Amino acid sequence: MAQKTNPEENARKTFILDTSVMLYDRCSIHSFQDNDVLIPLVALDELDRFKDKKGLIGENARYVNRFLDDLRKIGNLHKGITLDNNQTIKVDIKTKYKVPVGLDAGLPDNQMIGMALELTQKKKHKVIMVTKDINFRVKCDALGITAQDYLKDKIEVTNDGFYRGYIDLEVDANIIDMCYGDLENHSCLIVDYIESKIGRDLCENEFVCLKSGSQSFIGKYLNEKISKVKSSDEMGQGIAFVKERNREQLYALNLLNDDNIPLVSITGLAGSGKTYLTLLAGIEGLHSGRYRRIVITRNVQPVGRDIGFLPGDLNDKMLPWIAPIMDNFRQGLKDNDLTYFNSMKDRGDIEIAPLAFMRGRTFADTFLIMDEAQNCTIHELKTVITRMGENSKIVLLGDVDQIDTPYIDTQSNGLTIVSEKFKKEKVAGHVQLKKGERSYLSSIAAEII
């Protein structure tokens, strides 16, 4: 998929690629069809410092290095090489550019700014700086340089906002009567009615709350039909039984307990019950024999100041980041001294697996919880999702309004992209929890602060 550009501007352009873009997406280097890509030498120097780094960033750095090395067999990178998609790649070898007064000429970003200014004056076609660095884009804009984010993965927001996983709709009374009457035979008619009212097709596993006066019906769309949503009692939960506190939590419980939906994403503000509901659903699946283990992972991204290196083994190092899981054991299972939690860890029923150690693994018969997924890029989440084996479920949790990772935002984080791109797939379900249930103070703080 090529970089998104203004359809009205069909002229060839020159895109200067910042290091942050190549580290974010290895494929960015050949994603600018019918345009010219210019890679500053200082960017390659920065890229070289990441090639030995573990995880996705190191892999991306090595991929770009190998790709450029392969291009050398075709031609001269300084003169430019044309790819099959009519894109040219060129490495700029000039290392000293004149930078605006007040900027440190020794900084790579400022050298790229100097390059962009010089090229803008010389080039007959448009020069665009592409960077994931927000401050870099601001500096470019202040200096009259066209700059933009890497747009390949960015989700466009509709007038209705991001996909919530459910709709609330006022309907005619006879529609409610059909829902509680012969729903099987009237399902297609109800679907047509709903879709005509909302002006779009329903998504797979999307929930609908139909209201008419004091009457209401809660259903779920799947395979072109509407079916009645199960109550928590009908789901037959055992040791980890939990009763929903609001309608959105009921939707989440239906997704979490449906074995036909291996990919679930749940978003919501702090205290809305994301981790609580998911953990108890995983424990119930473990005790019922549907899964052999629960795996908990997350992107280890600190909030505020980093606490540095931590002593101990892997479990000890991950403790600060799985504290919410332990809190939910105390609350949901009354495991105040964490005896049950620790015994499950010792038996291997619960495993803590940092995101950086995911590559190469396969998770079969596993209930995998990906916490704080809003801090992951789509490429990191792809690494995890493609690890899932048979009879497994992965649940992505997060709050897209609390992103701590540089270079991603509400439109480009992995959690948003997954929920949007999978909304038409039968194997996936999404729900946004909008109410805080931790306490009244927690809920009102999330709104007014």
C-alpha positions in Angstrom: 0.0 0.0 0.0 1.5 3.3 -1.0 1.8 6.4 1.2 -1.5 8.3 1.1 -1.3 11.6 -0.7 -3.7 14.3 -1.8 -5.5 12.8 -4.9 -5.6 16.3 -6.4 -1.8 16.5 -6.5 -0.7 13.9 -9.1 2.7 15.5 -9.8 5.8 13.5 -8.8 7.1 14.4 -5.4 10.3 14.0 -3.4 9.9 12.5 0.1 12.7 12.8 2.6 12.5 9.8 4.9 13.4 10.3 8.6 14.9 7.5 10.6 11.8 7.3 12.8 9.7 6.2 9.8 12.1 3.4 8.7 12.2 2.1 12.3 8.5 2.2 12.6 7.7 0.3 9.4 10.4 -1.5 7.4 8.2 -1.4 4.3 8.1 2.4 4.3 11.2 2.5 2.2 9.3 1.1 -0.8 5.8 2.5 -0.1 5.9 5.7 -2.1 4.8 4.6 -5.5 5.4 6.9 -8.5 7.5 9.3 -6.3 11.1 9.9 -5.3 12.4 8.8 -1.9 15.5 10.6 -0.6 17.4 9.0 2.4 19.8 11.4 4.1 23.2 9.9 5.0 22.7 11.1 8.6 19.5 8.9 8.7 21.5 5.9 7.7 24.0 6.7 10.4 21.2 6.8 13.0 19.7 3.6 11.6 23.0 1.8 12.1 22.8 2.4 15.8 19.6 0.4 16.1 20.6 -2.7 14.1 21.7 -4.7 17.2 18.7 -3.7 19.2 16.4 -6.6 20.2 12.8 -6.7 19.1 11.0 -5.1 16.2 13.0 -1.9 16.0 16.3 -3.9 15.5 14.6 -6.1 12.9 13.4 -3.1 11.0 16.8 -1.5 11.0 18.4 -4.7 9.7 15.7 -5.1 7.0 16.3 -1.6 5.6 20.1 -2.1 5.7 19.7 -5.4 3.8 17.3 -3.9 1.3 19.6 -1.0 0.5 22.5 -3.4 0.1 20.5 -5.5 -2.4 19.8 -2.3 -4.4 23.5 -1.8 -4.7 23.5 -4.8 -7.0 21.2 -3.0 -9.4 22.8 0.5 -9.5 24.3 3.4 -7.7 22.3 4.6 -4.6 23.7 8.1 -4.9 22.5 8.4 -8.5 19.2 6.8 -7.6 17.6 3.4 -8.3 14.1 2.9 -9.8 11.9 0.2 -8.3 9.1 -1.8 -10.0 6.5 0.5 -8.6 8.1 3.5 -10.4 9.5 4.8 -7.1 13.1 5.9 -7.0 15.4 5.6 -4.0 18.4 7.8 -3.6 20.9 8.2 -0.7 22.0 11.8 -0.3 25.7 11.8 0.6 26.1 15.5 1.5 26.8 15.8 5.2 27.0 19.5 5.7 24.0 21.8 5.0 23.4 25.3 6.0 20.8 25.4 8.7 18.7 28.4 9.9 20.1 30.7 12.6 19.5 29.3 16.1 19.6 25.6 15.1 22.5 23.4 16.1 24.2 22.3 12.8 25.6 19.2 14.5 22.2 17.6 15.1 21.0 15.1 12.4 17.4 16.5 12.4 18.7 20.0 11.7 20.9 18.8 8.9 17.8 17.2 7.3 16.0 20.5 7.7 18.9 22.2 5.9 18.6 19.6 3.1 14.9 20.2 2.8 15.3 23.9 2.5 18.0 23.6 -0.1 16.0 21.0 -2.1 12.8 23.1 -1.9 14.7 26.0 -3.6 16.2 23.7 -6.3 13.5 21.2 -7.1 10.8 21.8 -9.6 8.4 19.5 -7.8 7.3 19.3 -4.2 9.6 18.3 -1.4 8.0 16.7 1.7 9.7 15.6 5.0 8.1 12.4 6.3 8.7 11.8 10.0 7.0 10.2 13.0 8.6 12.8 15.3 5.9 15.4 16.1 8.4 18.1 17.2 10.4 17.6 14.0 7.2 18.3 12.0 6.5 21.4 14.0 10.0 22.7 13.4 9.7 22.0 9.7 6.3 23.8 9.5 7.7 26.9 11.3 10.5 27.0 8.7 8.2 26.7 5.7 9.0 23.1 5.0 6.2 20.7 4.1 6.2 17.9 6.6 3.8 15.1 7.3 3.4 12.0 9.4 3.8 8.5 7.8 0.2 8.0 6.8 0.2 4.3 5.6 -1.3 2.9 8.8 -3.3 5.9 10.0 -7.0 5.3 10.4 -9.4 8.0 9.0 -12.0 9.1 11.5 -15.6 9.1 10.3 -18.2 11.6 11.4 -19.4 8.9 13.9 -15.9 8.6 15.4 -14.0 5.4 15.9 -15.8 2.0 15.8 -17.5 1.3 19.2 -18.7 -2.2 18.5 -22.4 -1.4 19.2 -25.2 1.0 18.3 -28.1 2.4 20.2 -31.2 3.0 18.0 -34.8 4.2 18.4 -37.0 2.0 16.4 -40.7 1.4 15.7 -42.6 -0.6 18.2 -43.4 -3.4 15.7 -39.6 -4.0 15.4 -39.4 -4.7 19.1 -42.3 -7.1 18.7 -40.6 -8.9 15.9 -37.4 -9.3 18.1 -39.4 -10.9 20.9 -41.7 -12.9 18.5 -40.4 -14.9 15.6 -36.8 -13.5 15.5 -35.5 -16.2 13.3 -37.8 -15.5 10.4 -37.9 -11.8 10.9 -34.1 -11.3 11.3 -33.3 -10.3 7.7 -36.1 -7.7 7.8 -34.8 -6.3 11.1 -31.3 -6.1 9.7 -32.5 -4.2 6.6 -34.5 -1.8 8.8 -31.5 -1.1 11.1 -29.1 -0.6 8.2 -31.5 1.8 6.5 -31.7 3.8 9.7 -27.9 4.0 10.4 -27.0 4.5 6.7 -24.3 1.7 6.6 -23.9 -2.0 6.8 -23.7 -3.6 10.3 -20.3 -5.1 11.2 -19.8 -8.7 12.2 -20.3 -9.3 15.9 -21.7 -5.7 16.3 -24.2 -5.3 19.1 -27.5 -3.4 18.7 -29.7 -2.0 21.5 -33.1 -1.3 20.0 -35.4 1.0 22.0 -39.1 1.9 21.6 -40.6 3.8 24.5 -40.1 1.6 27.6 -39.3 -1.5 25.5 -35.9 -2.5 24.4 -34.0 -5.4 22.8 -30.3 -6.3 22.9 -29.0 -8.3 20.0 -25.8 -9.1 18.0 -25.3 -9.1 14.3 -23.5 -12.1 12.7 -23.8 -13.8 9.3 -26.5 -11.3 8.1 -28.7 -12.1 11.1 -29.6 -10.7 14.5 -29.6 -13.0 17.5 -30.5 -12.3 21.1 -27.5 -11.4 23.4 -26.9 -13.9 26.2 -27.1 -12.7 29.8 -24.2 -13.4 32.2 -26.4 -16.1 33.9 -27.0 -17.8 30.5 -23.2 -17.9 29.8 -22.9 -20.3 32.7 -19.7 -19.0 34.3 -18.4 -21.0 37.3 -15.5 -20.2 39.6 -15.0 -16.7 38.1 -18.6 -15.7 37.7 -19.0 -12.0 37.2 -22.2 -9.9 36.8 -22.1 -7.0 34.4 -22.6 -3.6 35.8 -23.7 -2.0 32.5 -24.8 -2.9 29.0 -21.3 -2.4 27.5 -19.8 -4.9 30.0 -22.5 -7.4 29.0 -21.3 -7.0 25.4 -17.7 -7.6 26.4 -18.6 -10.7 28.4 -20.4 -12.1 25.3 -17.3 -11.6 23.2 -14.9 -12.9 25.9 -16.9 -16.1 26.3 -17.6 -16.8 22.6 -15.1 -19.5 21.4 -15.9 -18.6 17.8 -14.3 -15.2 18.3 -10.5 -15.6 18.8 -9.7 -11.9 18.5 -11.3 -9.5 20.9 -10.4 -5.8 21.5 -11.8 -3.8 24.4 -11.2 -0.1 24.9 -12.4 2.2 27.7 -11.3 4.7 30.3 -9.6 3.8 33.5 -11.8 1.7 35.8 -14.3 0.6 33.2 -13.6 -3.0 33.9 -11.5 -4.0 30.9 -8.8 -6.0 32.8 -11.3 -7.3 35.4 -13.7 -8.8 33.0 -11.0 -10.3 30.7 -9.0 -11.9 33.5 -12.1 -13.6 35.0 -13.1 -14.8 31.6 -9.6 -16.3 31.1 -9.7 -18.0 34.5 -13.1 -19.4 33.8 -11.8 -20.7 30.4 -8.9 -22.3 32.2 -11.0 -24.1 34.7 -13.5 -25.3 32.2 -10.7 -26.9 30.1 -11.1 -24.6 27.1 -7.6 -23.3 27.6 -4.4 -24.7 29.1 -2.9 -21.4 30.2 -3.3 -17.7 30.5 -0.5 -15.6 29.0 -0.2 -11.9 30.0 1.9 -9.5 27.9 2.2 -5.8 27.3 4.5 -3.3 25.8 6.8 -2.2 28.7 6.4 1.5 28.2 6.8 3.5 31.5 4.5 6.4 32.3 6.5 9.5 33.3 10.1 8.9 34.5 11.6 5.4 33.8 12.6 3.5 36.9 15.7 2.1 35.2 17.0 -1.5 35.4 15.2 -3.8 37.9 16.8 -6.7 39.8 15.7 -10.3 39.7 14.5 -12.7 37.0 12.0 -12.0 34.3 9.0 -12.3 36.6 10.5 -9.9 39.1 11.3 -7.4 36.3 7.7 -7.6 35.1 6.0 -7.2 38.5 5.5 -3.4 38.2 3.7 -3.8 34.9 1.4 -6.7 36.0 0.4 -5.0 39.2 -3.1 -4.3 37.7 -3.5 -8.1 37.1 -2.6 -8.8 40.7 -5.1 -6.1 41.9 -7.8 -7.9 40.0 -7.0 -11.2 41.6 -7.4 -9.6 45.0 -10.7 -8.0 44.0 -12.3 -10.6 41.7 -11.2 -13.8 43.5 -10.6 -12.4 47.0 -7.0 -13.6 46.7 -5.7 -10.9 49.1 -2.3 -12.5 49.8 -2.0 -13.6 46.1 -1.7 -17.3 47.1 -3.9 -18.4 44.3 -2.1 -16.1 41.8 1.4 -17.3 42.8 0.3 -21.0 42.7 -1.1 -20.5 39.2 2.3 -19.0 38.1 4.2 -21.8 39.7 2.1 -24.4 37.9 2.4 -22.6 34.6 -1.3 -21.8 34.4 -0.3 -18.1 34.2 2.7 -16.9 32.2 4.2 -13.4 32.0 5.6 -12.8 28.5 7.1 -9.4 27.6 6.3 -8.3 24.1 9.9 -8.2 23.1 10.2 -12.0 23.6 7.2 -12.9 21.4 8.8 -13.6 18.1 9.2 -17.3 17.2 6.6 -18.5 19.7 3.3 -20.2 19.1 0.4 -20.0 21.5 -2.0 -22.9 21.2 -4.8 -23.6 23.7 -4.0 -20.2 25.2 -6.0 -17.2 26.5 -3.6 -14.3 25.8 -4.2 -10.9 27.4 -2.4 -8.0 25.7 -2.7 -5.2 28.2 -2.1 -1.5 27.4 -2.3 -2.4 23.7 -2.7 1.3 22.8 1.0 1.7 23.3 1.8 -0.8 20.6 2.3 -0.1 16.9 0.2 -2.1 14.4 3.5 -4.0 13.5 4.0 -5.0 17.1 0.4 -6.3 17.4 0.8 -8.1 14.2 3.8 -9.9 15.7 1.6 -11.1 18.6 -1.6 -11.9 16.7 0.2 -14.0 14.1 1.6 -16.1 17.0 -1.8 -17.4 17.9 -2.4 -21.1 17.4 -5.4 -23.4 17.4 -8.1 -23.2 20.2 -6.7 -19.8 21.4 -8.1 -16.4 22.1 -6.2 -13.0 22.2 -7.8 -10.0 24.0 -6.4 -6.6 23.3 -7.0 -4.0 26.1 -6.3 -0.4 26.3 -7.4 3.3 26.5 -6.6 5.1 23.2 -6.7 8.4 25.1 -3.7 7.3 27.2 -0.9 6.7 24.8 2.6 6.9 26.3 4.6 5.7 23.2 6.3 8.3 21.1 5.3 8.6 17.4 1.8 7.1 17.6 -1.5 8.7 18.4 -5.2 7.9 18.6 -5.4 7.3 14.8 -2.1 5.3 14.3 -1.8 3.1 17.4 -2.2 -0.6 17.0 -5.3 -1.0 19.1 -7.3 1.4 17.0 -6.1 0.0 13.7 -6.9 -3.6 14.7 -10.5 -2.7 15.9 -11.1 -0.8 12.7 -9.6 -3.2 10.2 -11.2 -6.3 11.8 -14.7 -5.0 12.2 -16.0 -6.8 9.1 -14.4 -10.1 10.2 -16.4 -12.9 11.9 -13.4 -14.0 13.9 -13.1 -10.6 15.7 -15.2 -8.5 18.0 -14.8 -5.1 19.6 -16.5 -3.1 22.3 -15.8 0.3 23.9 -16.6 0.5 27.6 -17.7 4.1 28.3 -18.6 4.0 32.0 -16.1 3.9 34.8 -17.1 1.3 37.5 -14.1 1.6 39.9 -15.6 4.3 42.0 -17.5 7.6 41.7 -14.3 9.5 42.3 -12.5 7.6 39.5 -15.3 8.2 37.0 -15.6 11.9 37.6 -11.9 12.4 37.6 -11.6 10.8 34.2 -14.2 13.3 32.9 -13.1 16.6 34.5 -9.4 16.4 34.8 
